[in-house]
Amino acid sequence: MLDYTGKSANKLKEKTLYLLDMDGTIYNENEIFDGTLEFLEEIERRGGQYVFITNNSSKSVEDYVQKVRAMGIKAEYENFYTSGQATAMYLKENYPNQVVYCMGTKSLIKELREAGIEVVTEVDERAGVVLLGFDTENTSEKIRNTCIMLGRDVAYLATNPDLVCPVSFGYIPDCGSMSIMLKNATGKEPFFIGKPEPIMVNCVLKKLNCKREDAVIVGDRLYTDIKTGANAQVDTICVLSGEASMEDILQGEVEPTYIFKSVKEIYEGLTEETEL
C-alpha cells in the first residue's frame, strides 16, 4: 500500500481507529465524495471504528447524525466528537457556573445549554465568558453585541480557528475569519478550543481506551487536521480533496504522515491484494 508520493502506508492496515474530518474530507457541503461509504465499511470490516472529529460548530451532533445518514452513512451519536462538544467540556472544567455570551448558531447554543451551561445571546453584565462559534446565522446586530461584550473584562474563547468552510461553489468565511473581523474591531483574540488543539483527540482516545499508535487522523487542512496529529502525537493522512494542495504541503511547516488524493484512494490501498 503506497500513498500519493510512493511512500509505504502499510501501517494503516493495522490502525483500529480512524479520526475523520468531515468538510472537504468525506463530503463537500451536501455532496458525499466517491468512495466514502466503501471506505467506512472497510474500516468496520477490518474490526476498526471511525469517529468524526469536526471543527464545524454550526451544527449539533444531532444535526450531524441526520445529515450523514441522509447521505447513506451509518452513524450514531457515538460516531461524533465536535468542537461544540469539546467547548462544552472546556467551559465546564475551566469556567464552571459562569454565564457565557455566545455568538453562534441556534444548534450550538442548544447543545451548550443541554450540557448545563447558562448561555445568553444578548448583552448581559453577568457574562464572564464570550464564546465565538462558526455562525452561519450571523447578523450585524450579533456582531455589534459581541463587540460590546468584548469591550468588557471577559474571557474570550472560540470553537475553531478554520478560516474558511468548503461549500458547493468554493468557500465561505469560517470561525477563524470571523475572529479576525472581531479583532480588527476590538483588538481581542480568542483562545481556540477545536483542532489543532489536541483536546478533541485526547478525549476520544480516552473514551475509547485507544492507544495513540493505533489511531490515525484523516483531514484536508494542514493548520487544523494535520497539526492536531502533531500536537496529539497521532499519525495523519492529508487528503487532497479539500483545502490543502501538494504545493501547500511542500511549503508547509507541518508534514502529514501520509498523503492520499482522497478517501477512495485510502480504501483502494486497504483492499489491494498483497503480492506473494
N, C-alpha and C positions, 0 to 999 in steps of 0.2 A: 504494500500500500504506500503510494507516494503522494506527497502534497503537490501544490501548483508549481513549486520550484524544483521538484525532483527529490526532495528530502524524504527519507523513510518516515512514515507515520504509523508504523505497525503497532506502536504503543497504544494507539487509540482503540485497538481491538480489545484491550484489557481494561478500558475505562468502564466504570459501573454507574457513573453519574454525569449526565450532560446538563450543564447550566446554560440555558439558551436565552439569548437576547431575542426580541421579537421583531420590532420595526426594522426593516432592512435586512433581516436575517432569515426569518421563516415566511414573512409576508411583507407586502408594501401596501399600507393602509388597509384595504379590504380585499386585496388580491393575494391569494396564497401562492408561494413560489413552487415551481415544479420540483417534485422530489421530496417535499417536506413530509407528506404523510408516510411515504415509504421509509424515510429516514427515522421518523419517530417509532414506527412499527418495528424497525430493525433493532433499535435500542432496546425495546422491550423483549424482542425475540431472543436477544443475547443475554437476557436476565438483568438488564440495567434499568435505569429510570431517568426521566427528564424533568427538570424544573425550569419554568420560565422566570428569569430574573430581569425585569424590565424597569427602566428609569422613568417610563411614561406614567406620571401620576395623575393624568387627566381621567383615567378610568379606575374603578374599584376592581377587586378580584372578581366579584360577582359579574361585573360588566365584561371582564376579560374571558371568563368561562363561557358566557353566552356568545361572545364574538368568535372565539376559536372553534367552538362547537358548530357554529353556523358554517365554518369553513371545512368541517369534516374531521377536525382534530379531536381525539379522545382526551378529555381533560376534566379534572376535578379541582376543587379549591386547593388541594394539597399540591397541585402541579404548578402553583404560582408563588412567587415572592416578589412583591413590588416595592418601589421606592416609597409608596404611600404606607405600606405595612412597616417598612424599616423606619420611616419617620415617626409613626405612632409609637413604636417601641422606644426610639431615641428620646422622644418627648417625655414618655412616662418614666424613663430611667434618669434623665438629666434635668427635667423641668416638671417634677411631679406636682400635680394640683394647680399648675399655673394656667391662666386663661390665655388662649392662643388666638391671635388675629390671623386669619388665613386668606390669602389671595389665591384662590384655586377653584376648581370645578365643584359642582354640587356633589358629584360622586366622591371626590376626595374628602370634602367636609363631612359627608355622611359616614364615610369609613372611619375618620378620626373620632367622630362623636360616638360611634358604635364601639370604639376601643376605650371609651371612658374619658375622653379629653373634652374639656369645655372649649368650644370654638365659637368665635364671633367673626362676623364679616363686615361690621360697620366700625367706625372709630369708637374705641372703648378704652377709657382710662385704666380699667382693670387688667388689660392685657399686658403681660410681661414678655411675650414672645411674638414675633412676626414671622409667619411662615409663607414662603412663596412656592407655589406649585406650577406645573405646566398648565396654564389656564386657557383652555380653548373657548371659554365663555367670557373672556375678558371685556371690560368696558372702560371708558375714560373715567367714570366715577370710581371704579375699583382702584385704578392707578392713582387717582388723587387721594383716596382714603389711605392707600398703602404708603404713599409719600408722607402723609400726615403722621401716620404711626411710626415711620422710620425716623421722624424728627424727634422722637422721644427716646428715653433711655430704656431700650428693649434689646433682648437677644434677637438675632436675625438668622433664620435658617432657610434653606431651600431644598426641595426634594431631589433635584438633579441638575448637573451642570451642562447638559446637552444644549448645543447652540441651535440645532435645527431638528425637526422631526420629518422623516420622509413621508410624502403623500403621493397621490397618483400623478400629479403634474410636476413634481420636484420636491421642494422643501418649504416648511413654514417655520417661523421662529419658535424655539422651544424655551424651556425654563431658563437656560443659561443666557440666552439673548434677552429675555425679559429682565434678568438680574442686571445686565449691562445697562439697559434702559433706566432702571431704577437707580443704579449707581451714578449715572450721569446727572440725575435729578437731585439725589440726596447725599452722594459721596459714600454711601454704605455698601458693603459687600457681605454676602451671606456665607455661612458655613454650609457646604453641600453634603447631604446625607447619602444619596444614592451612589452608584458607580461614578468614579473609580475608588471611592472609599470601600474597604473590604467588608463593611458591616453586613451587607446582604448575603454575601457568600459565606461568611463565618456563621451566620445564623442558620443557613440551610445545611451546612456541613454538620453543625452541632445537632440540629433537629433530626437529621437522618443518620447520625453516627457514622459519617463517611470520612475516610482519610483524604487528605489533600491530594495525594498522589493518585487516587482513584477517580478524581474528578477532572473535568475539562470545561472551560468556558468557551462558548461559541458566540461570536458577535461581529459586527461590521464597523465598529468605531475604535480607533486606537486610543483616544483620550478617555474613554469610559470603559468599554468592554475589556480591551486588551490590557490597559493599565490596571484594571481591577485584578486581573490574574497575577500581574507582577506584585501588586500590593498584598494579595491574599496567598501568594506562593502556590498558585494553581496553574497548570498548563492551559494554553489558549489556542483557539483557532480563529483566525481572521478570515471571514468570507468577503468576497469582492462583489457581493450582490447589493450592497448598500452604500454607505458614505465613503469608506476608505478605498483608495486605489493602490495599485502596486507602487506608484510613484510616492504616494503618501507614506507607505510602509518603508520604502527605501530611504526616505528623507526623515522619517520619524525617529523620535528618541526611544520609543517603546517598541520592542520587537516581539511579534507573536511567535509562539512555539511552532505553529503550523499555519499554512496559508492554503485555502481552497477557493475556487471560484464561487461555489455555492454549497448549500447543504446537500443538494443532489449529488455532487461530486464526493462528498464525505460518505454518503450512503453507498455509492458505487465502489468506493475504496473498501468499505467494511464488508461488502458482499462479494468482492472479486475472489475468484478461485486461486488458491495458492499453488504455484507450480512446485511439483515434487522433484 
